[in-house]
Amino acid sequence: MITAIVLISAAADSIPETAQAIADIEGVDEVYSCAGEVDLIASVRVAAHEDLADLIPAKIGKVPGVLNTDTHIAFRSYSRKDTEAAFSIGDE
């Protein structure tokens, strides 16, 4: 499974509608509205790199209100939750 983080610039007057439309796309796990240089951040998961081309420019990029996207592919995931779970194996 390939995880990508998509930074999205959106039209200010349609951020809630744009975010919901993106969240409804298959392959999109979560969409966050945020303050800062970008308006929305989407977490996406796909089976293959080629699927990113179908998802990001062809679907997310075509959502009304999306002005620009910047995609970052994740290499590895780090999480305190995962670390704690690994150390608790066999504690039952």
C-alpha positions as CSV (number, residue, x, y, z in Angstrom):
1,M,0.0,0.0,0.0
2,I,1.3,3.4,-1.0
3,T,0.5,6.4,1.2
4,A,0.7,10.0,0.0
5,I,0.0,13.3,1.6
6,V,-1.6,15.8,-0.7
7,L,-1.3,19.5,0.2
8,I,-4.2,21.4,-1.5
9,S,-4.8,25.0,-2.1
10,A,-8.5,25.7,-2.4
11,A,-10.8,28.7,-3.1
12,A,-11.5,30.3,0.3
13,D,-15.2,30.5,-0.3
14,S,-15.6,26.8,-0.9
15,I,-13.3,25.0,1.5
16,P,-15.9,23.0,3.4
17,E,-17.6,21.8,0.1
18,T,-14.2,21.1,-1.5
19,A,-13.0,19.2,1.5
20,Q,-16.1,17.0,1.6
21,A,-16.0,16.3,-2.1
22,I,-12.3,15.2,-1.8
23,A,-13.1,13.1,1.3
24,D,-15.8,11.2,-0.8
25,I,-13.3,10.1,-3.4
26,E,-12.3,6.4,-3.1
27,G,-8.7,6.2,-2.0
28,V,-8.8,9.3,0.2
29,D,-8.6,8.4,3.9
30,E,-8.9,11.8,5.5
31,V,-9.0,15.4,4.7
32,Y,-8.0,18.2,7.1
33,S,-8.7,21.9,6.8
34,C,-5.8,23.8,8.3
35,A,-4.2,27.2,8.7
36,G,-0.9,28.0,7.0
37,E,0.3,27.9,3.4
38,V,-2.2,25.3,2.3
39,D,-5.9,25.1,2.9
40,L,-6.4,21.3,3.0
41,I,-4.3,18.2,3.6
42,A,-5.5,14.9,2.3
43,S,-4.1,11.5,3.3
44,V,-4.5,9.0,0.4
45,R,-3.7,5.3,0.1
46,V,-3.5,3.4,-3.1
47,A,-2.2,0.0,-4.2
48,A,0.3,1.2,-6.9
49,H,2.1,4.4,-7.9
50,E,0.2,4.4,-11.1
51,D,-3.0,4.8,-9.1
52,L,-1.8,8.1,-7.8
53,A,-2.0,9.5,-11.4
54,D,-5.7,8.4,-11.5
55,L,-6.5,9.8,-8.1
56,I,-4.6,13.1,-7.7
57,P,-4.7,15.0,-11.0
58,A,-7.7,13.2,-12.5
59,K,-10.0,13.2,-9.5
60,I,-8.7,15.5,-6.7
61,G,-7.4,18.1,-9.1
62,K,-10.8,18.2,-10.9
63,V,-12.9,18.9,-7.7
64,P,-14.5,22.3,-7.9
65,G,-12.5,24.7,-5.7
66,V,-9.2,23.0,-5.9
67,L,-6.6,25.5,-7.2
68,N,-3.4,23.5,-6.8
69,T,-2.0,20.2,-5.3
70,D,1.4,19.3,-4.0
71,T,1.9,15.5,-3.4
72,H,4.4,13.9,-1.0
73,I,4.8,10.1,-1.1
74,A,5.5,8.5,2.3
75,F,8.4,6.1,2.5
76,R,8.0,4.9,6.1
77,S,5.5,5.5,8.9
78,Y,6.5,6.3,12.5
79,S,3.9,6.3,15.3
80,R,4.1,6.2,19.0
81,K,1.0,4.0,18.9
82,D,2.8,1.5,16.7
83,T,5.9,1.5,19.0
84,E,3.8,1.0,22.1
85,A,1.9,-1.9,20.5
86,A,5.1,-3.6,19.5
87,F,6.5,-3.5,23.1
88,S,3.2,-4.8,24.6
89,I,3.1,-8.0,22.6
90,G,2.9,-10.9,25.0
91,D,1.9,-8.8,28.0
92,E,-1.6,-10.3,28.1
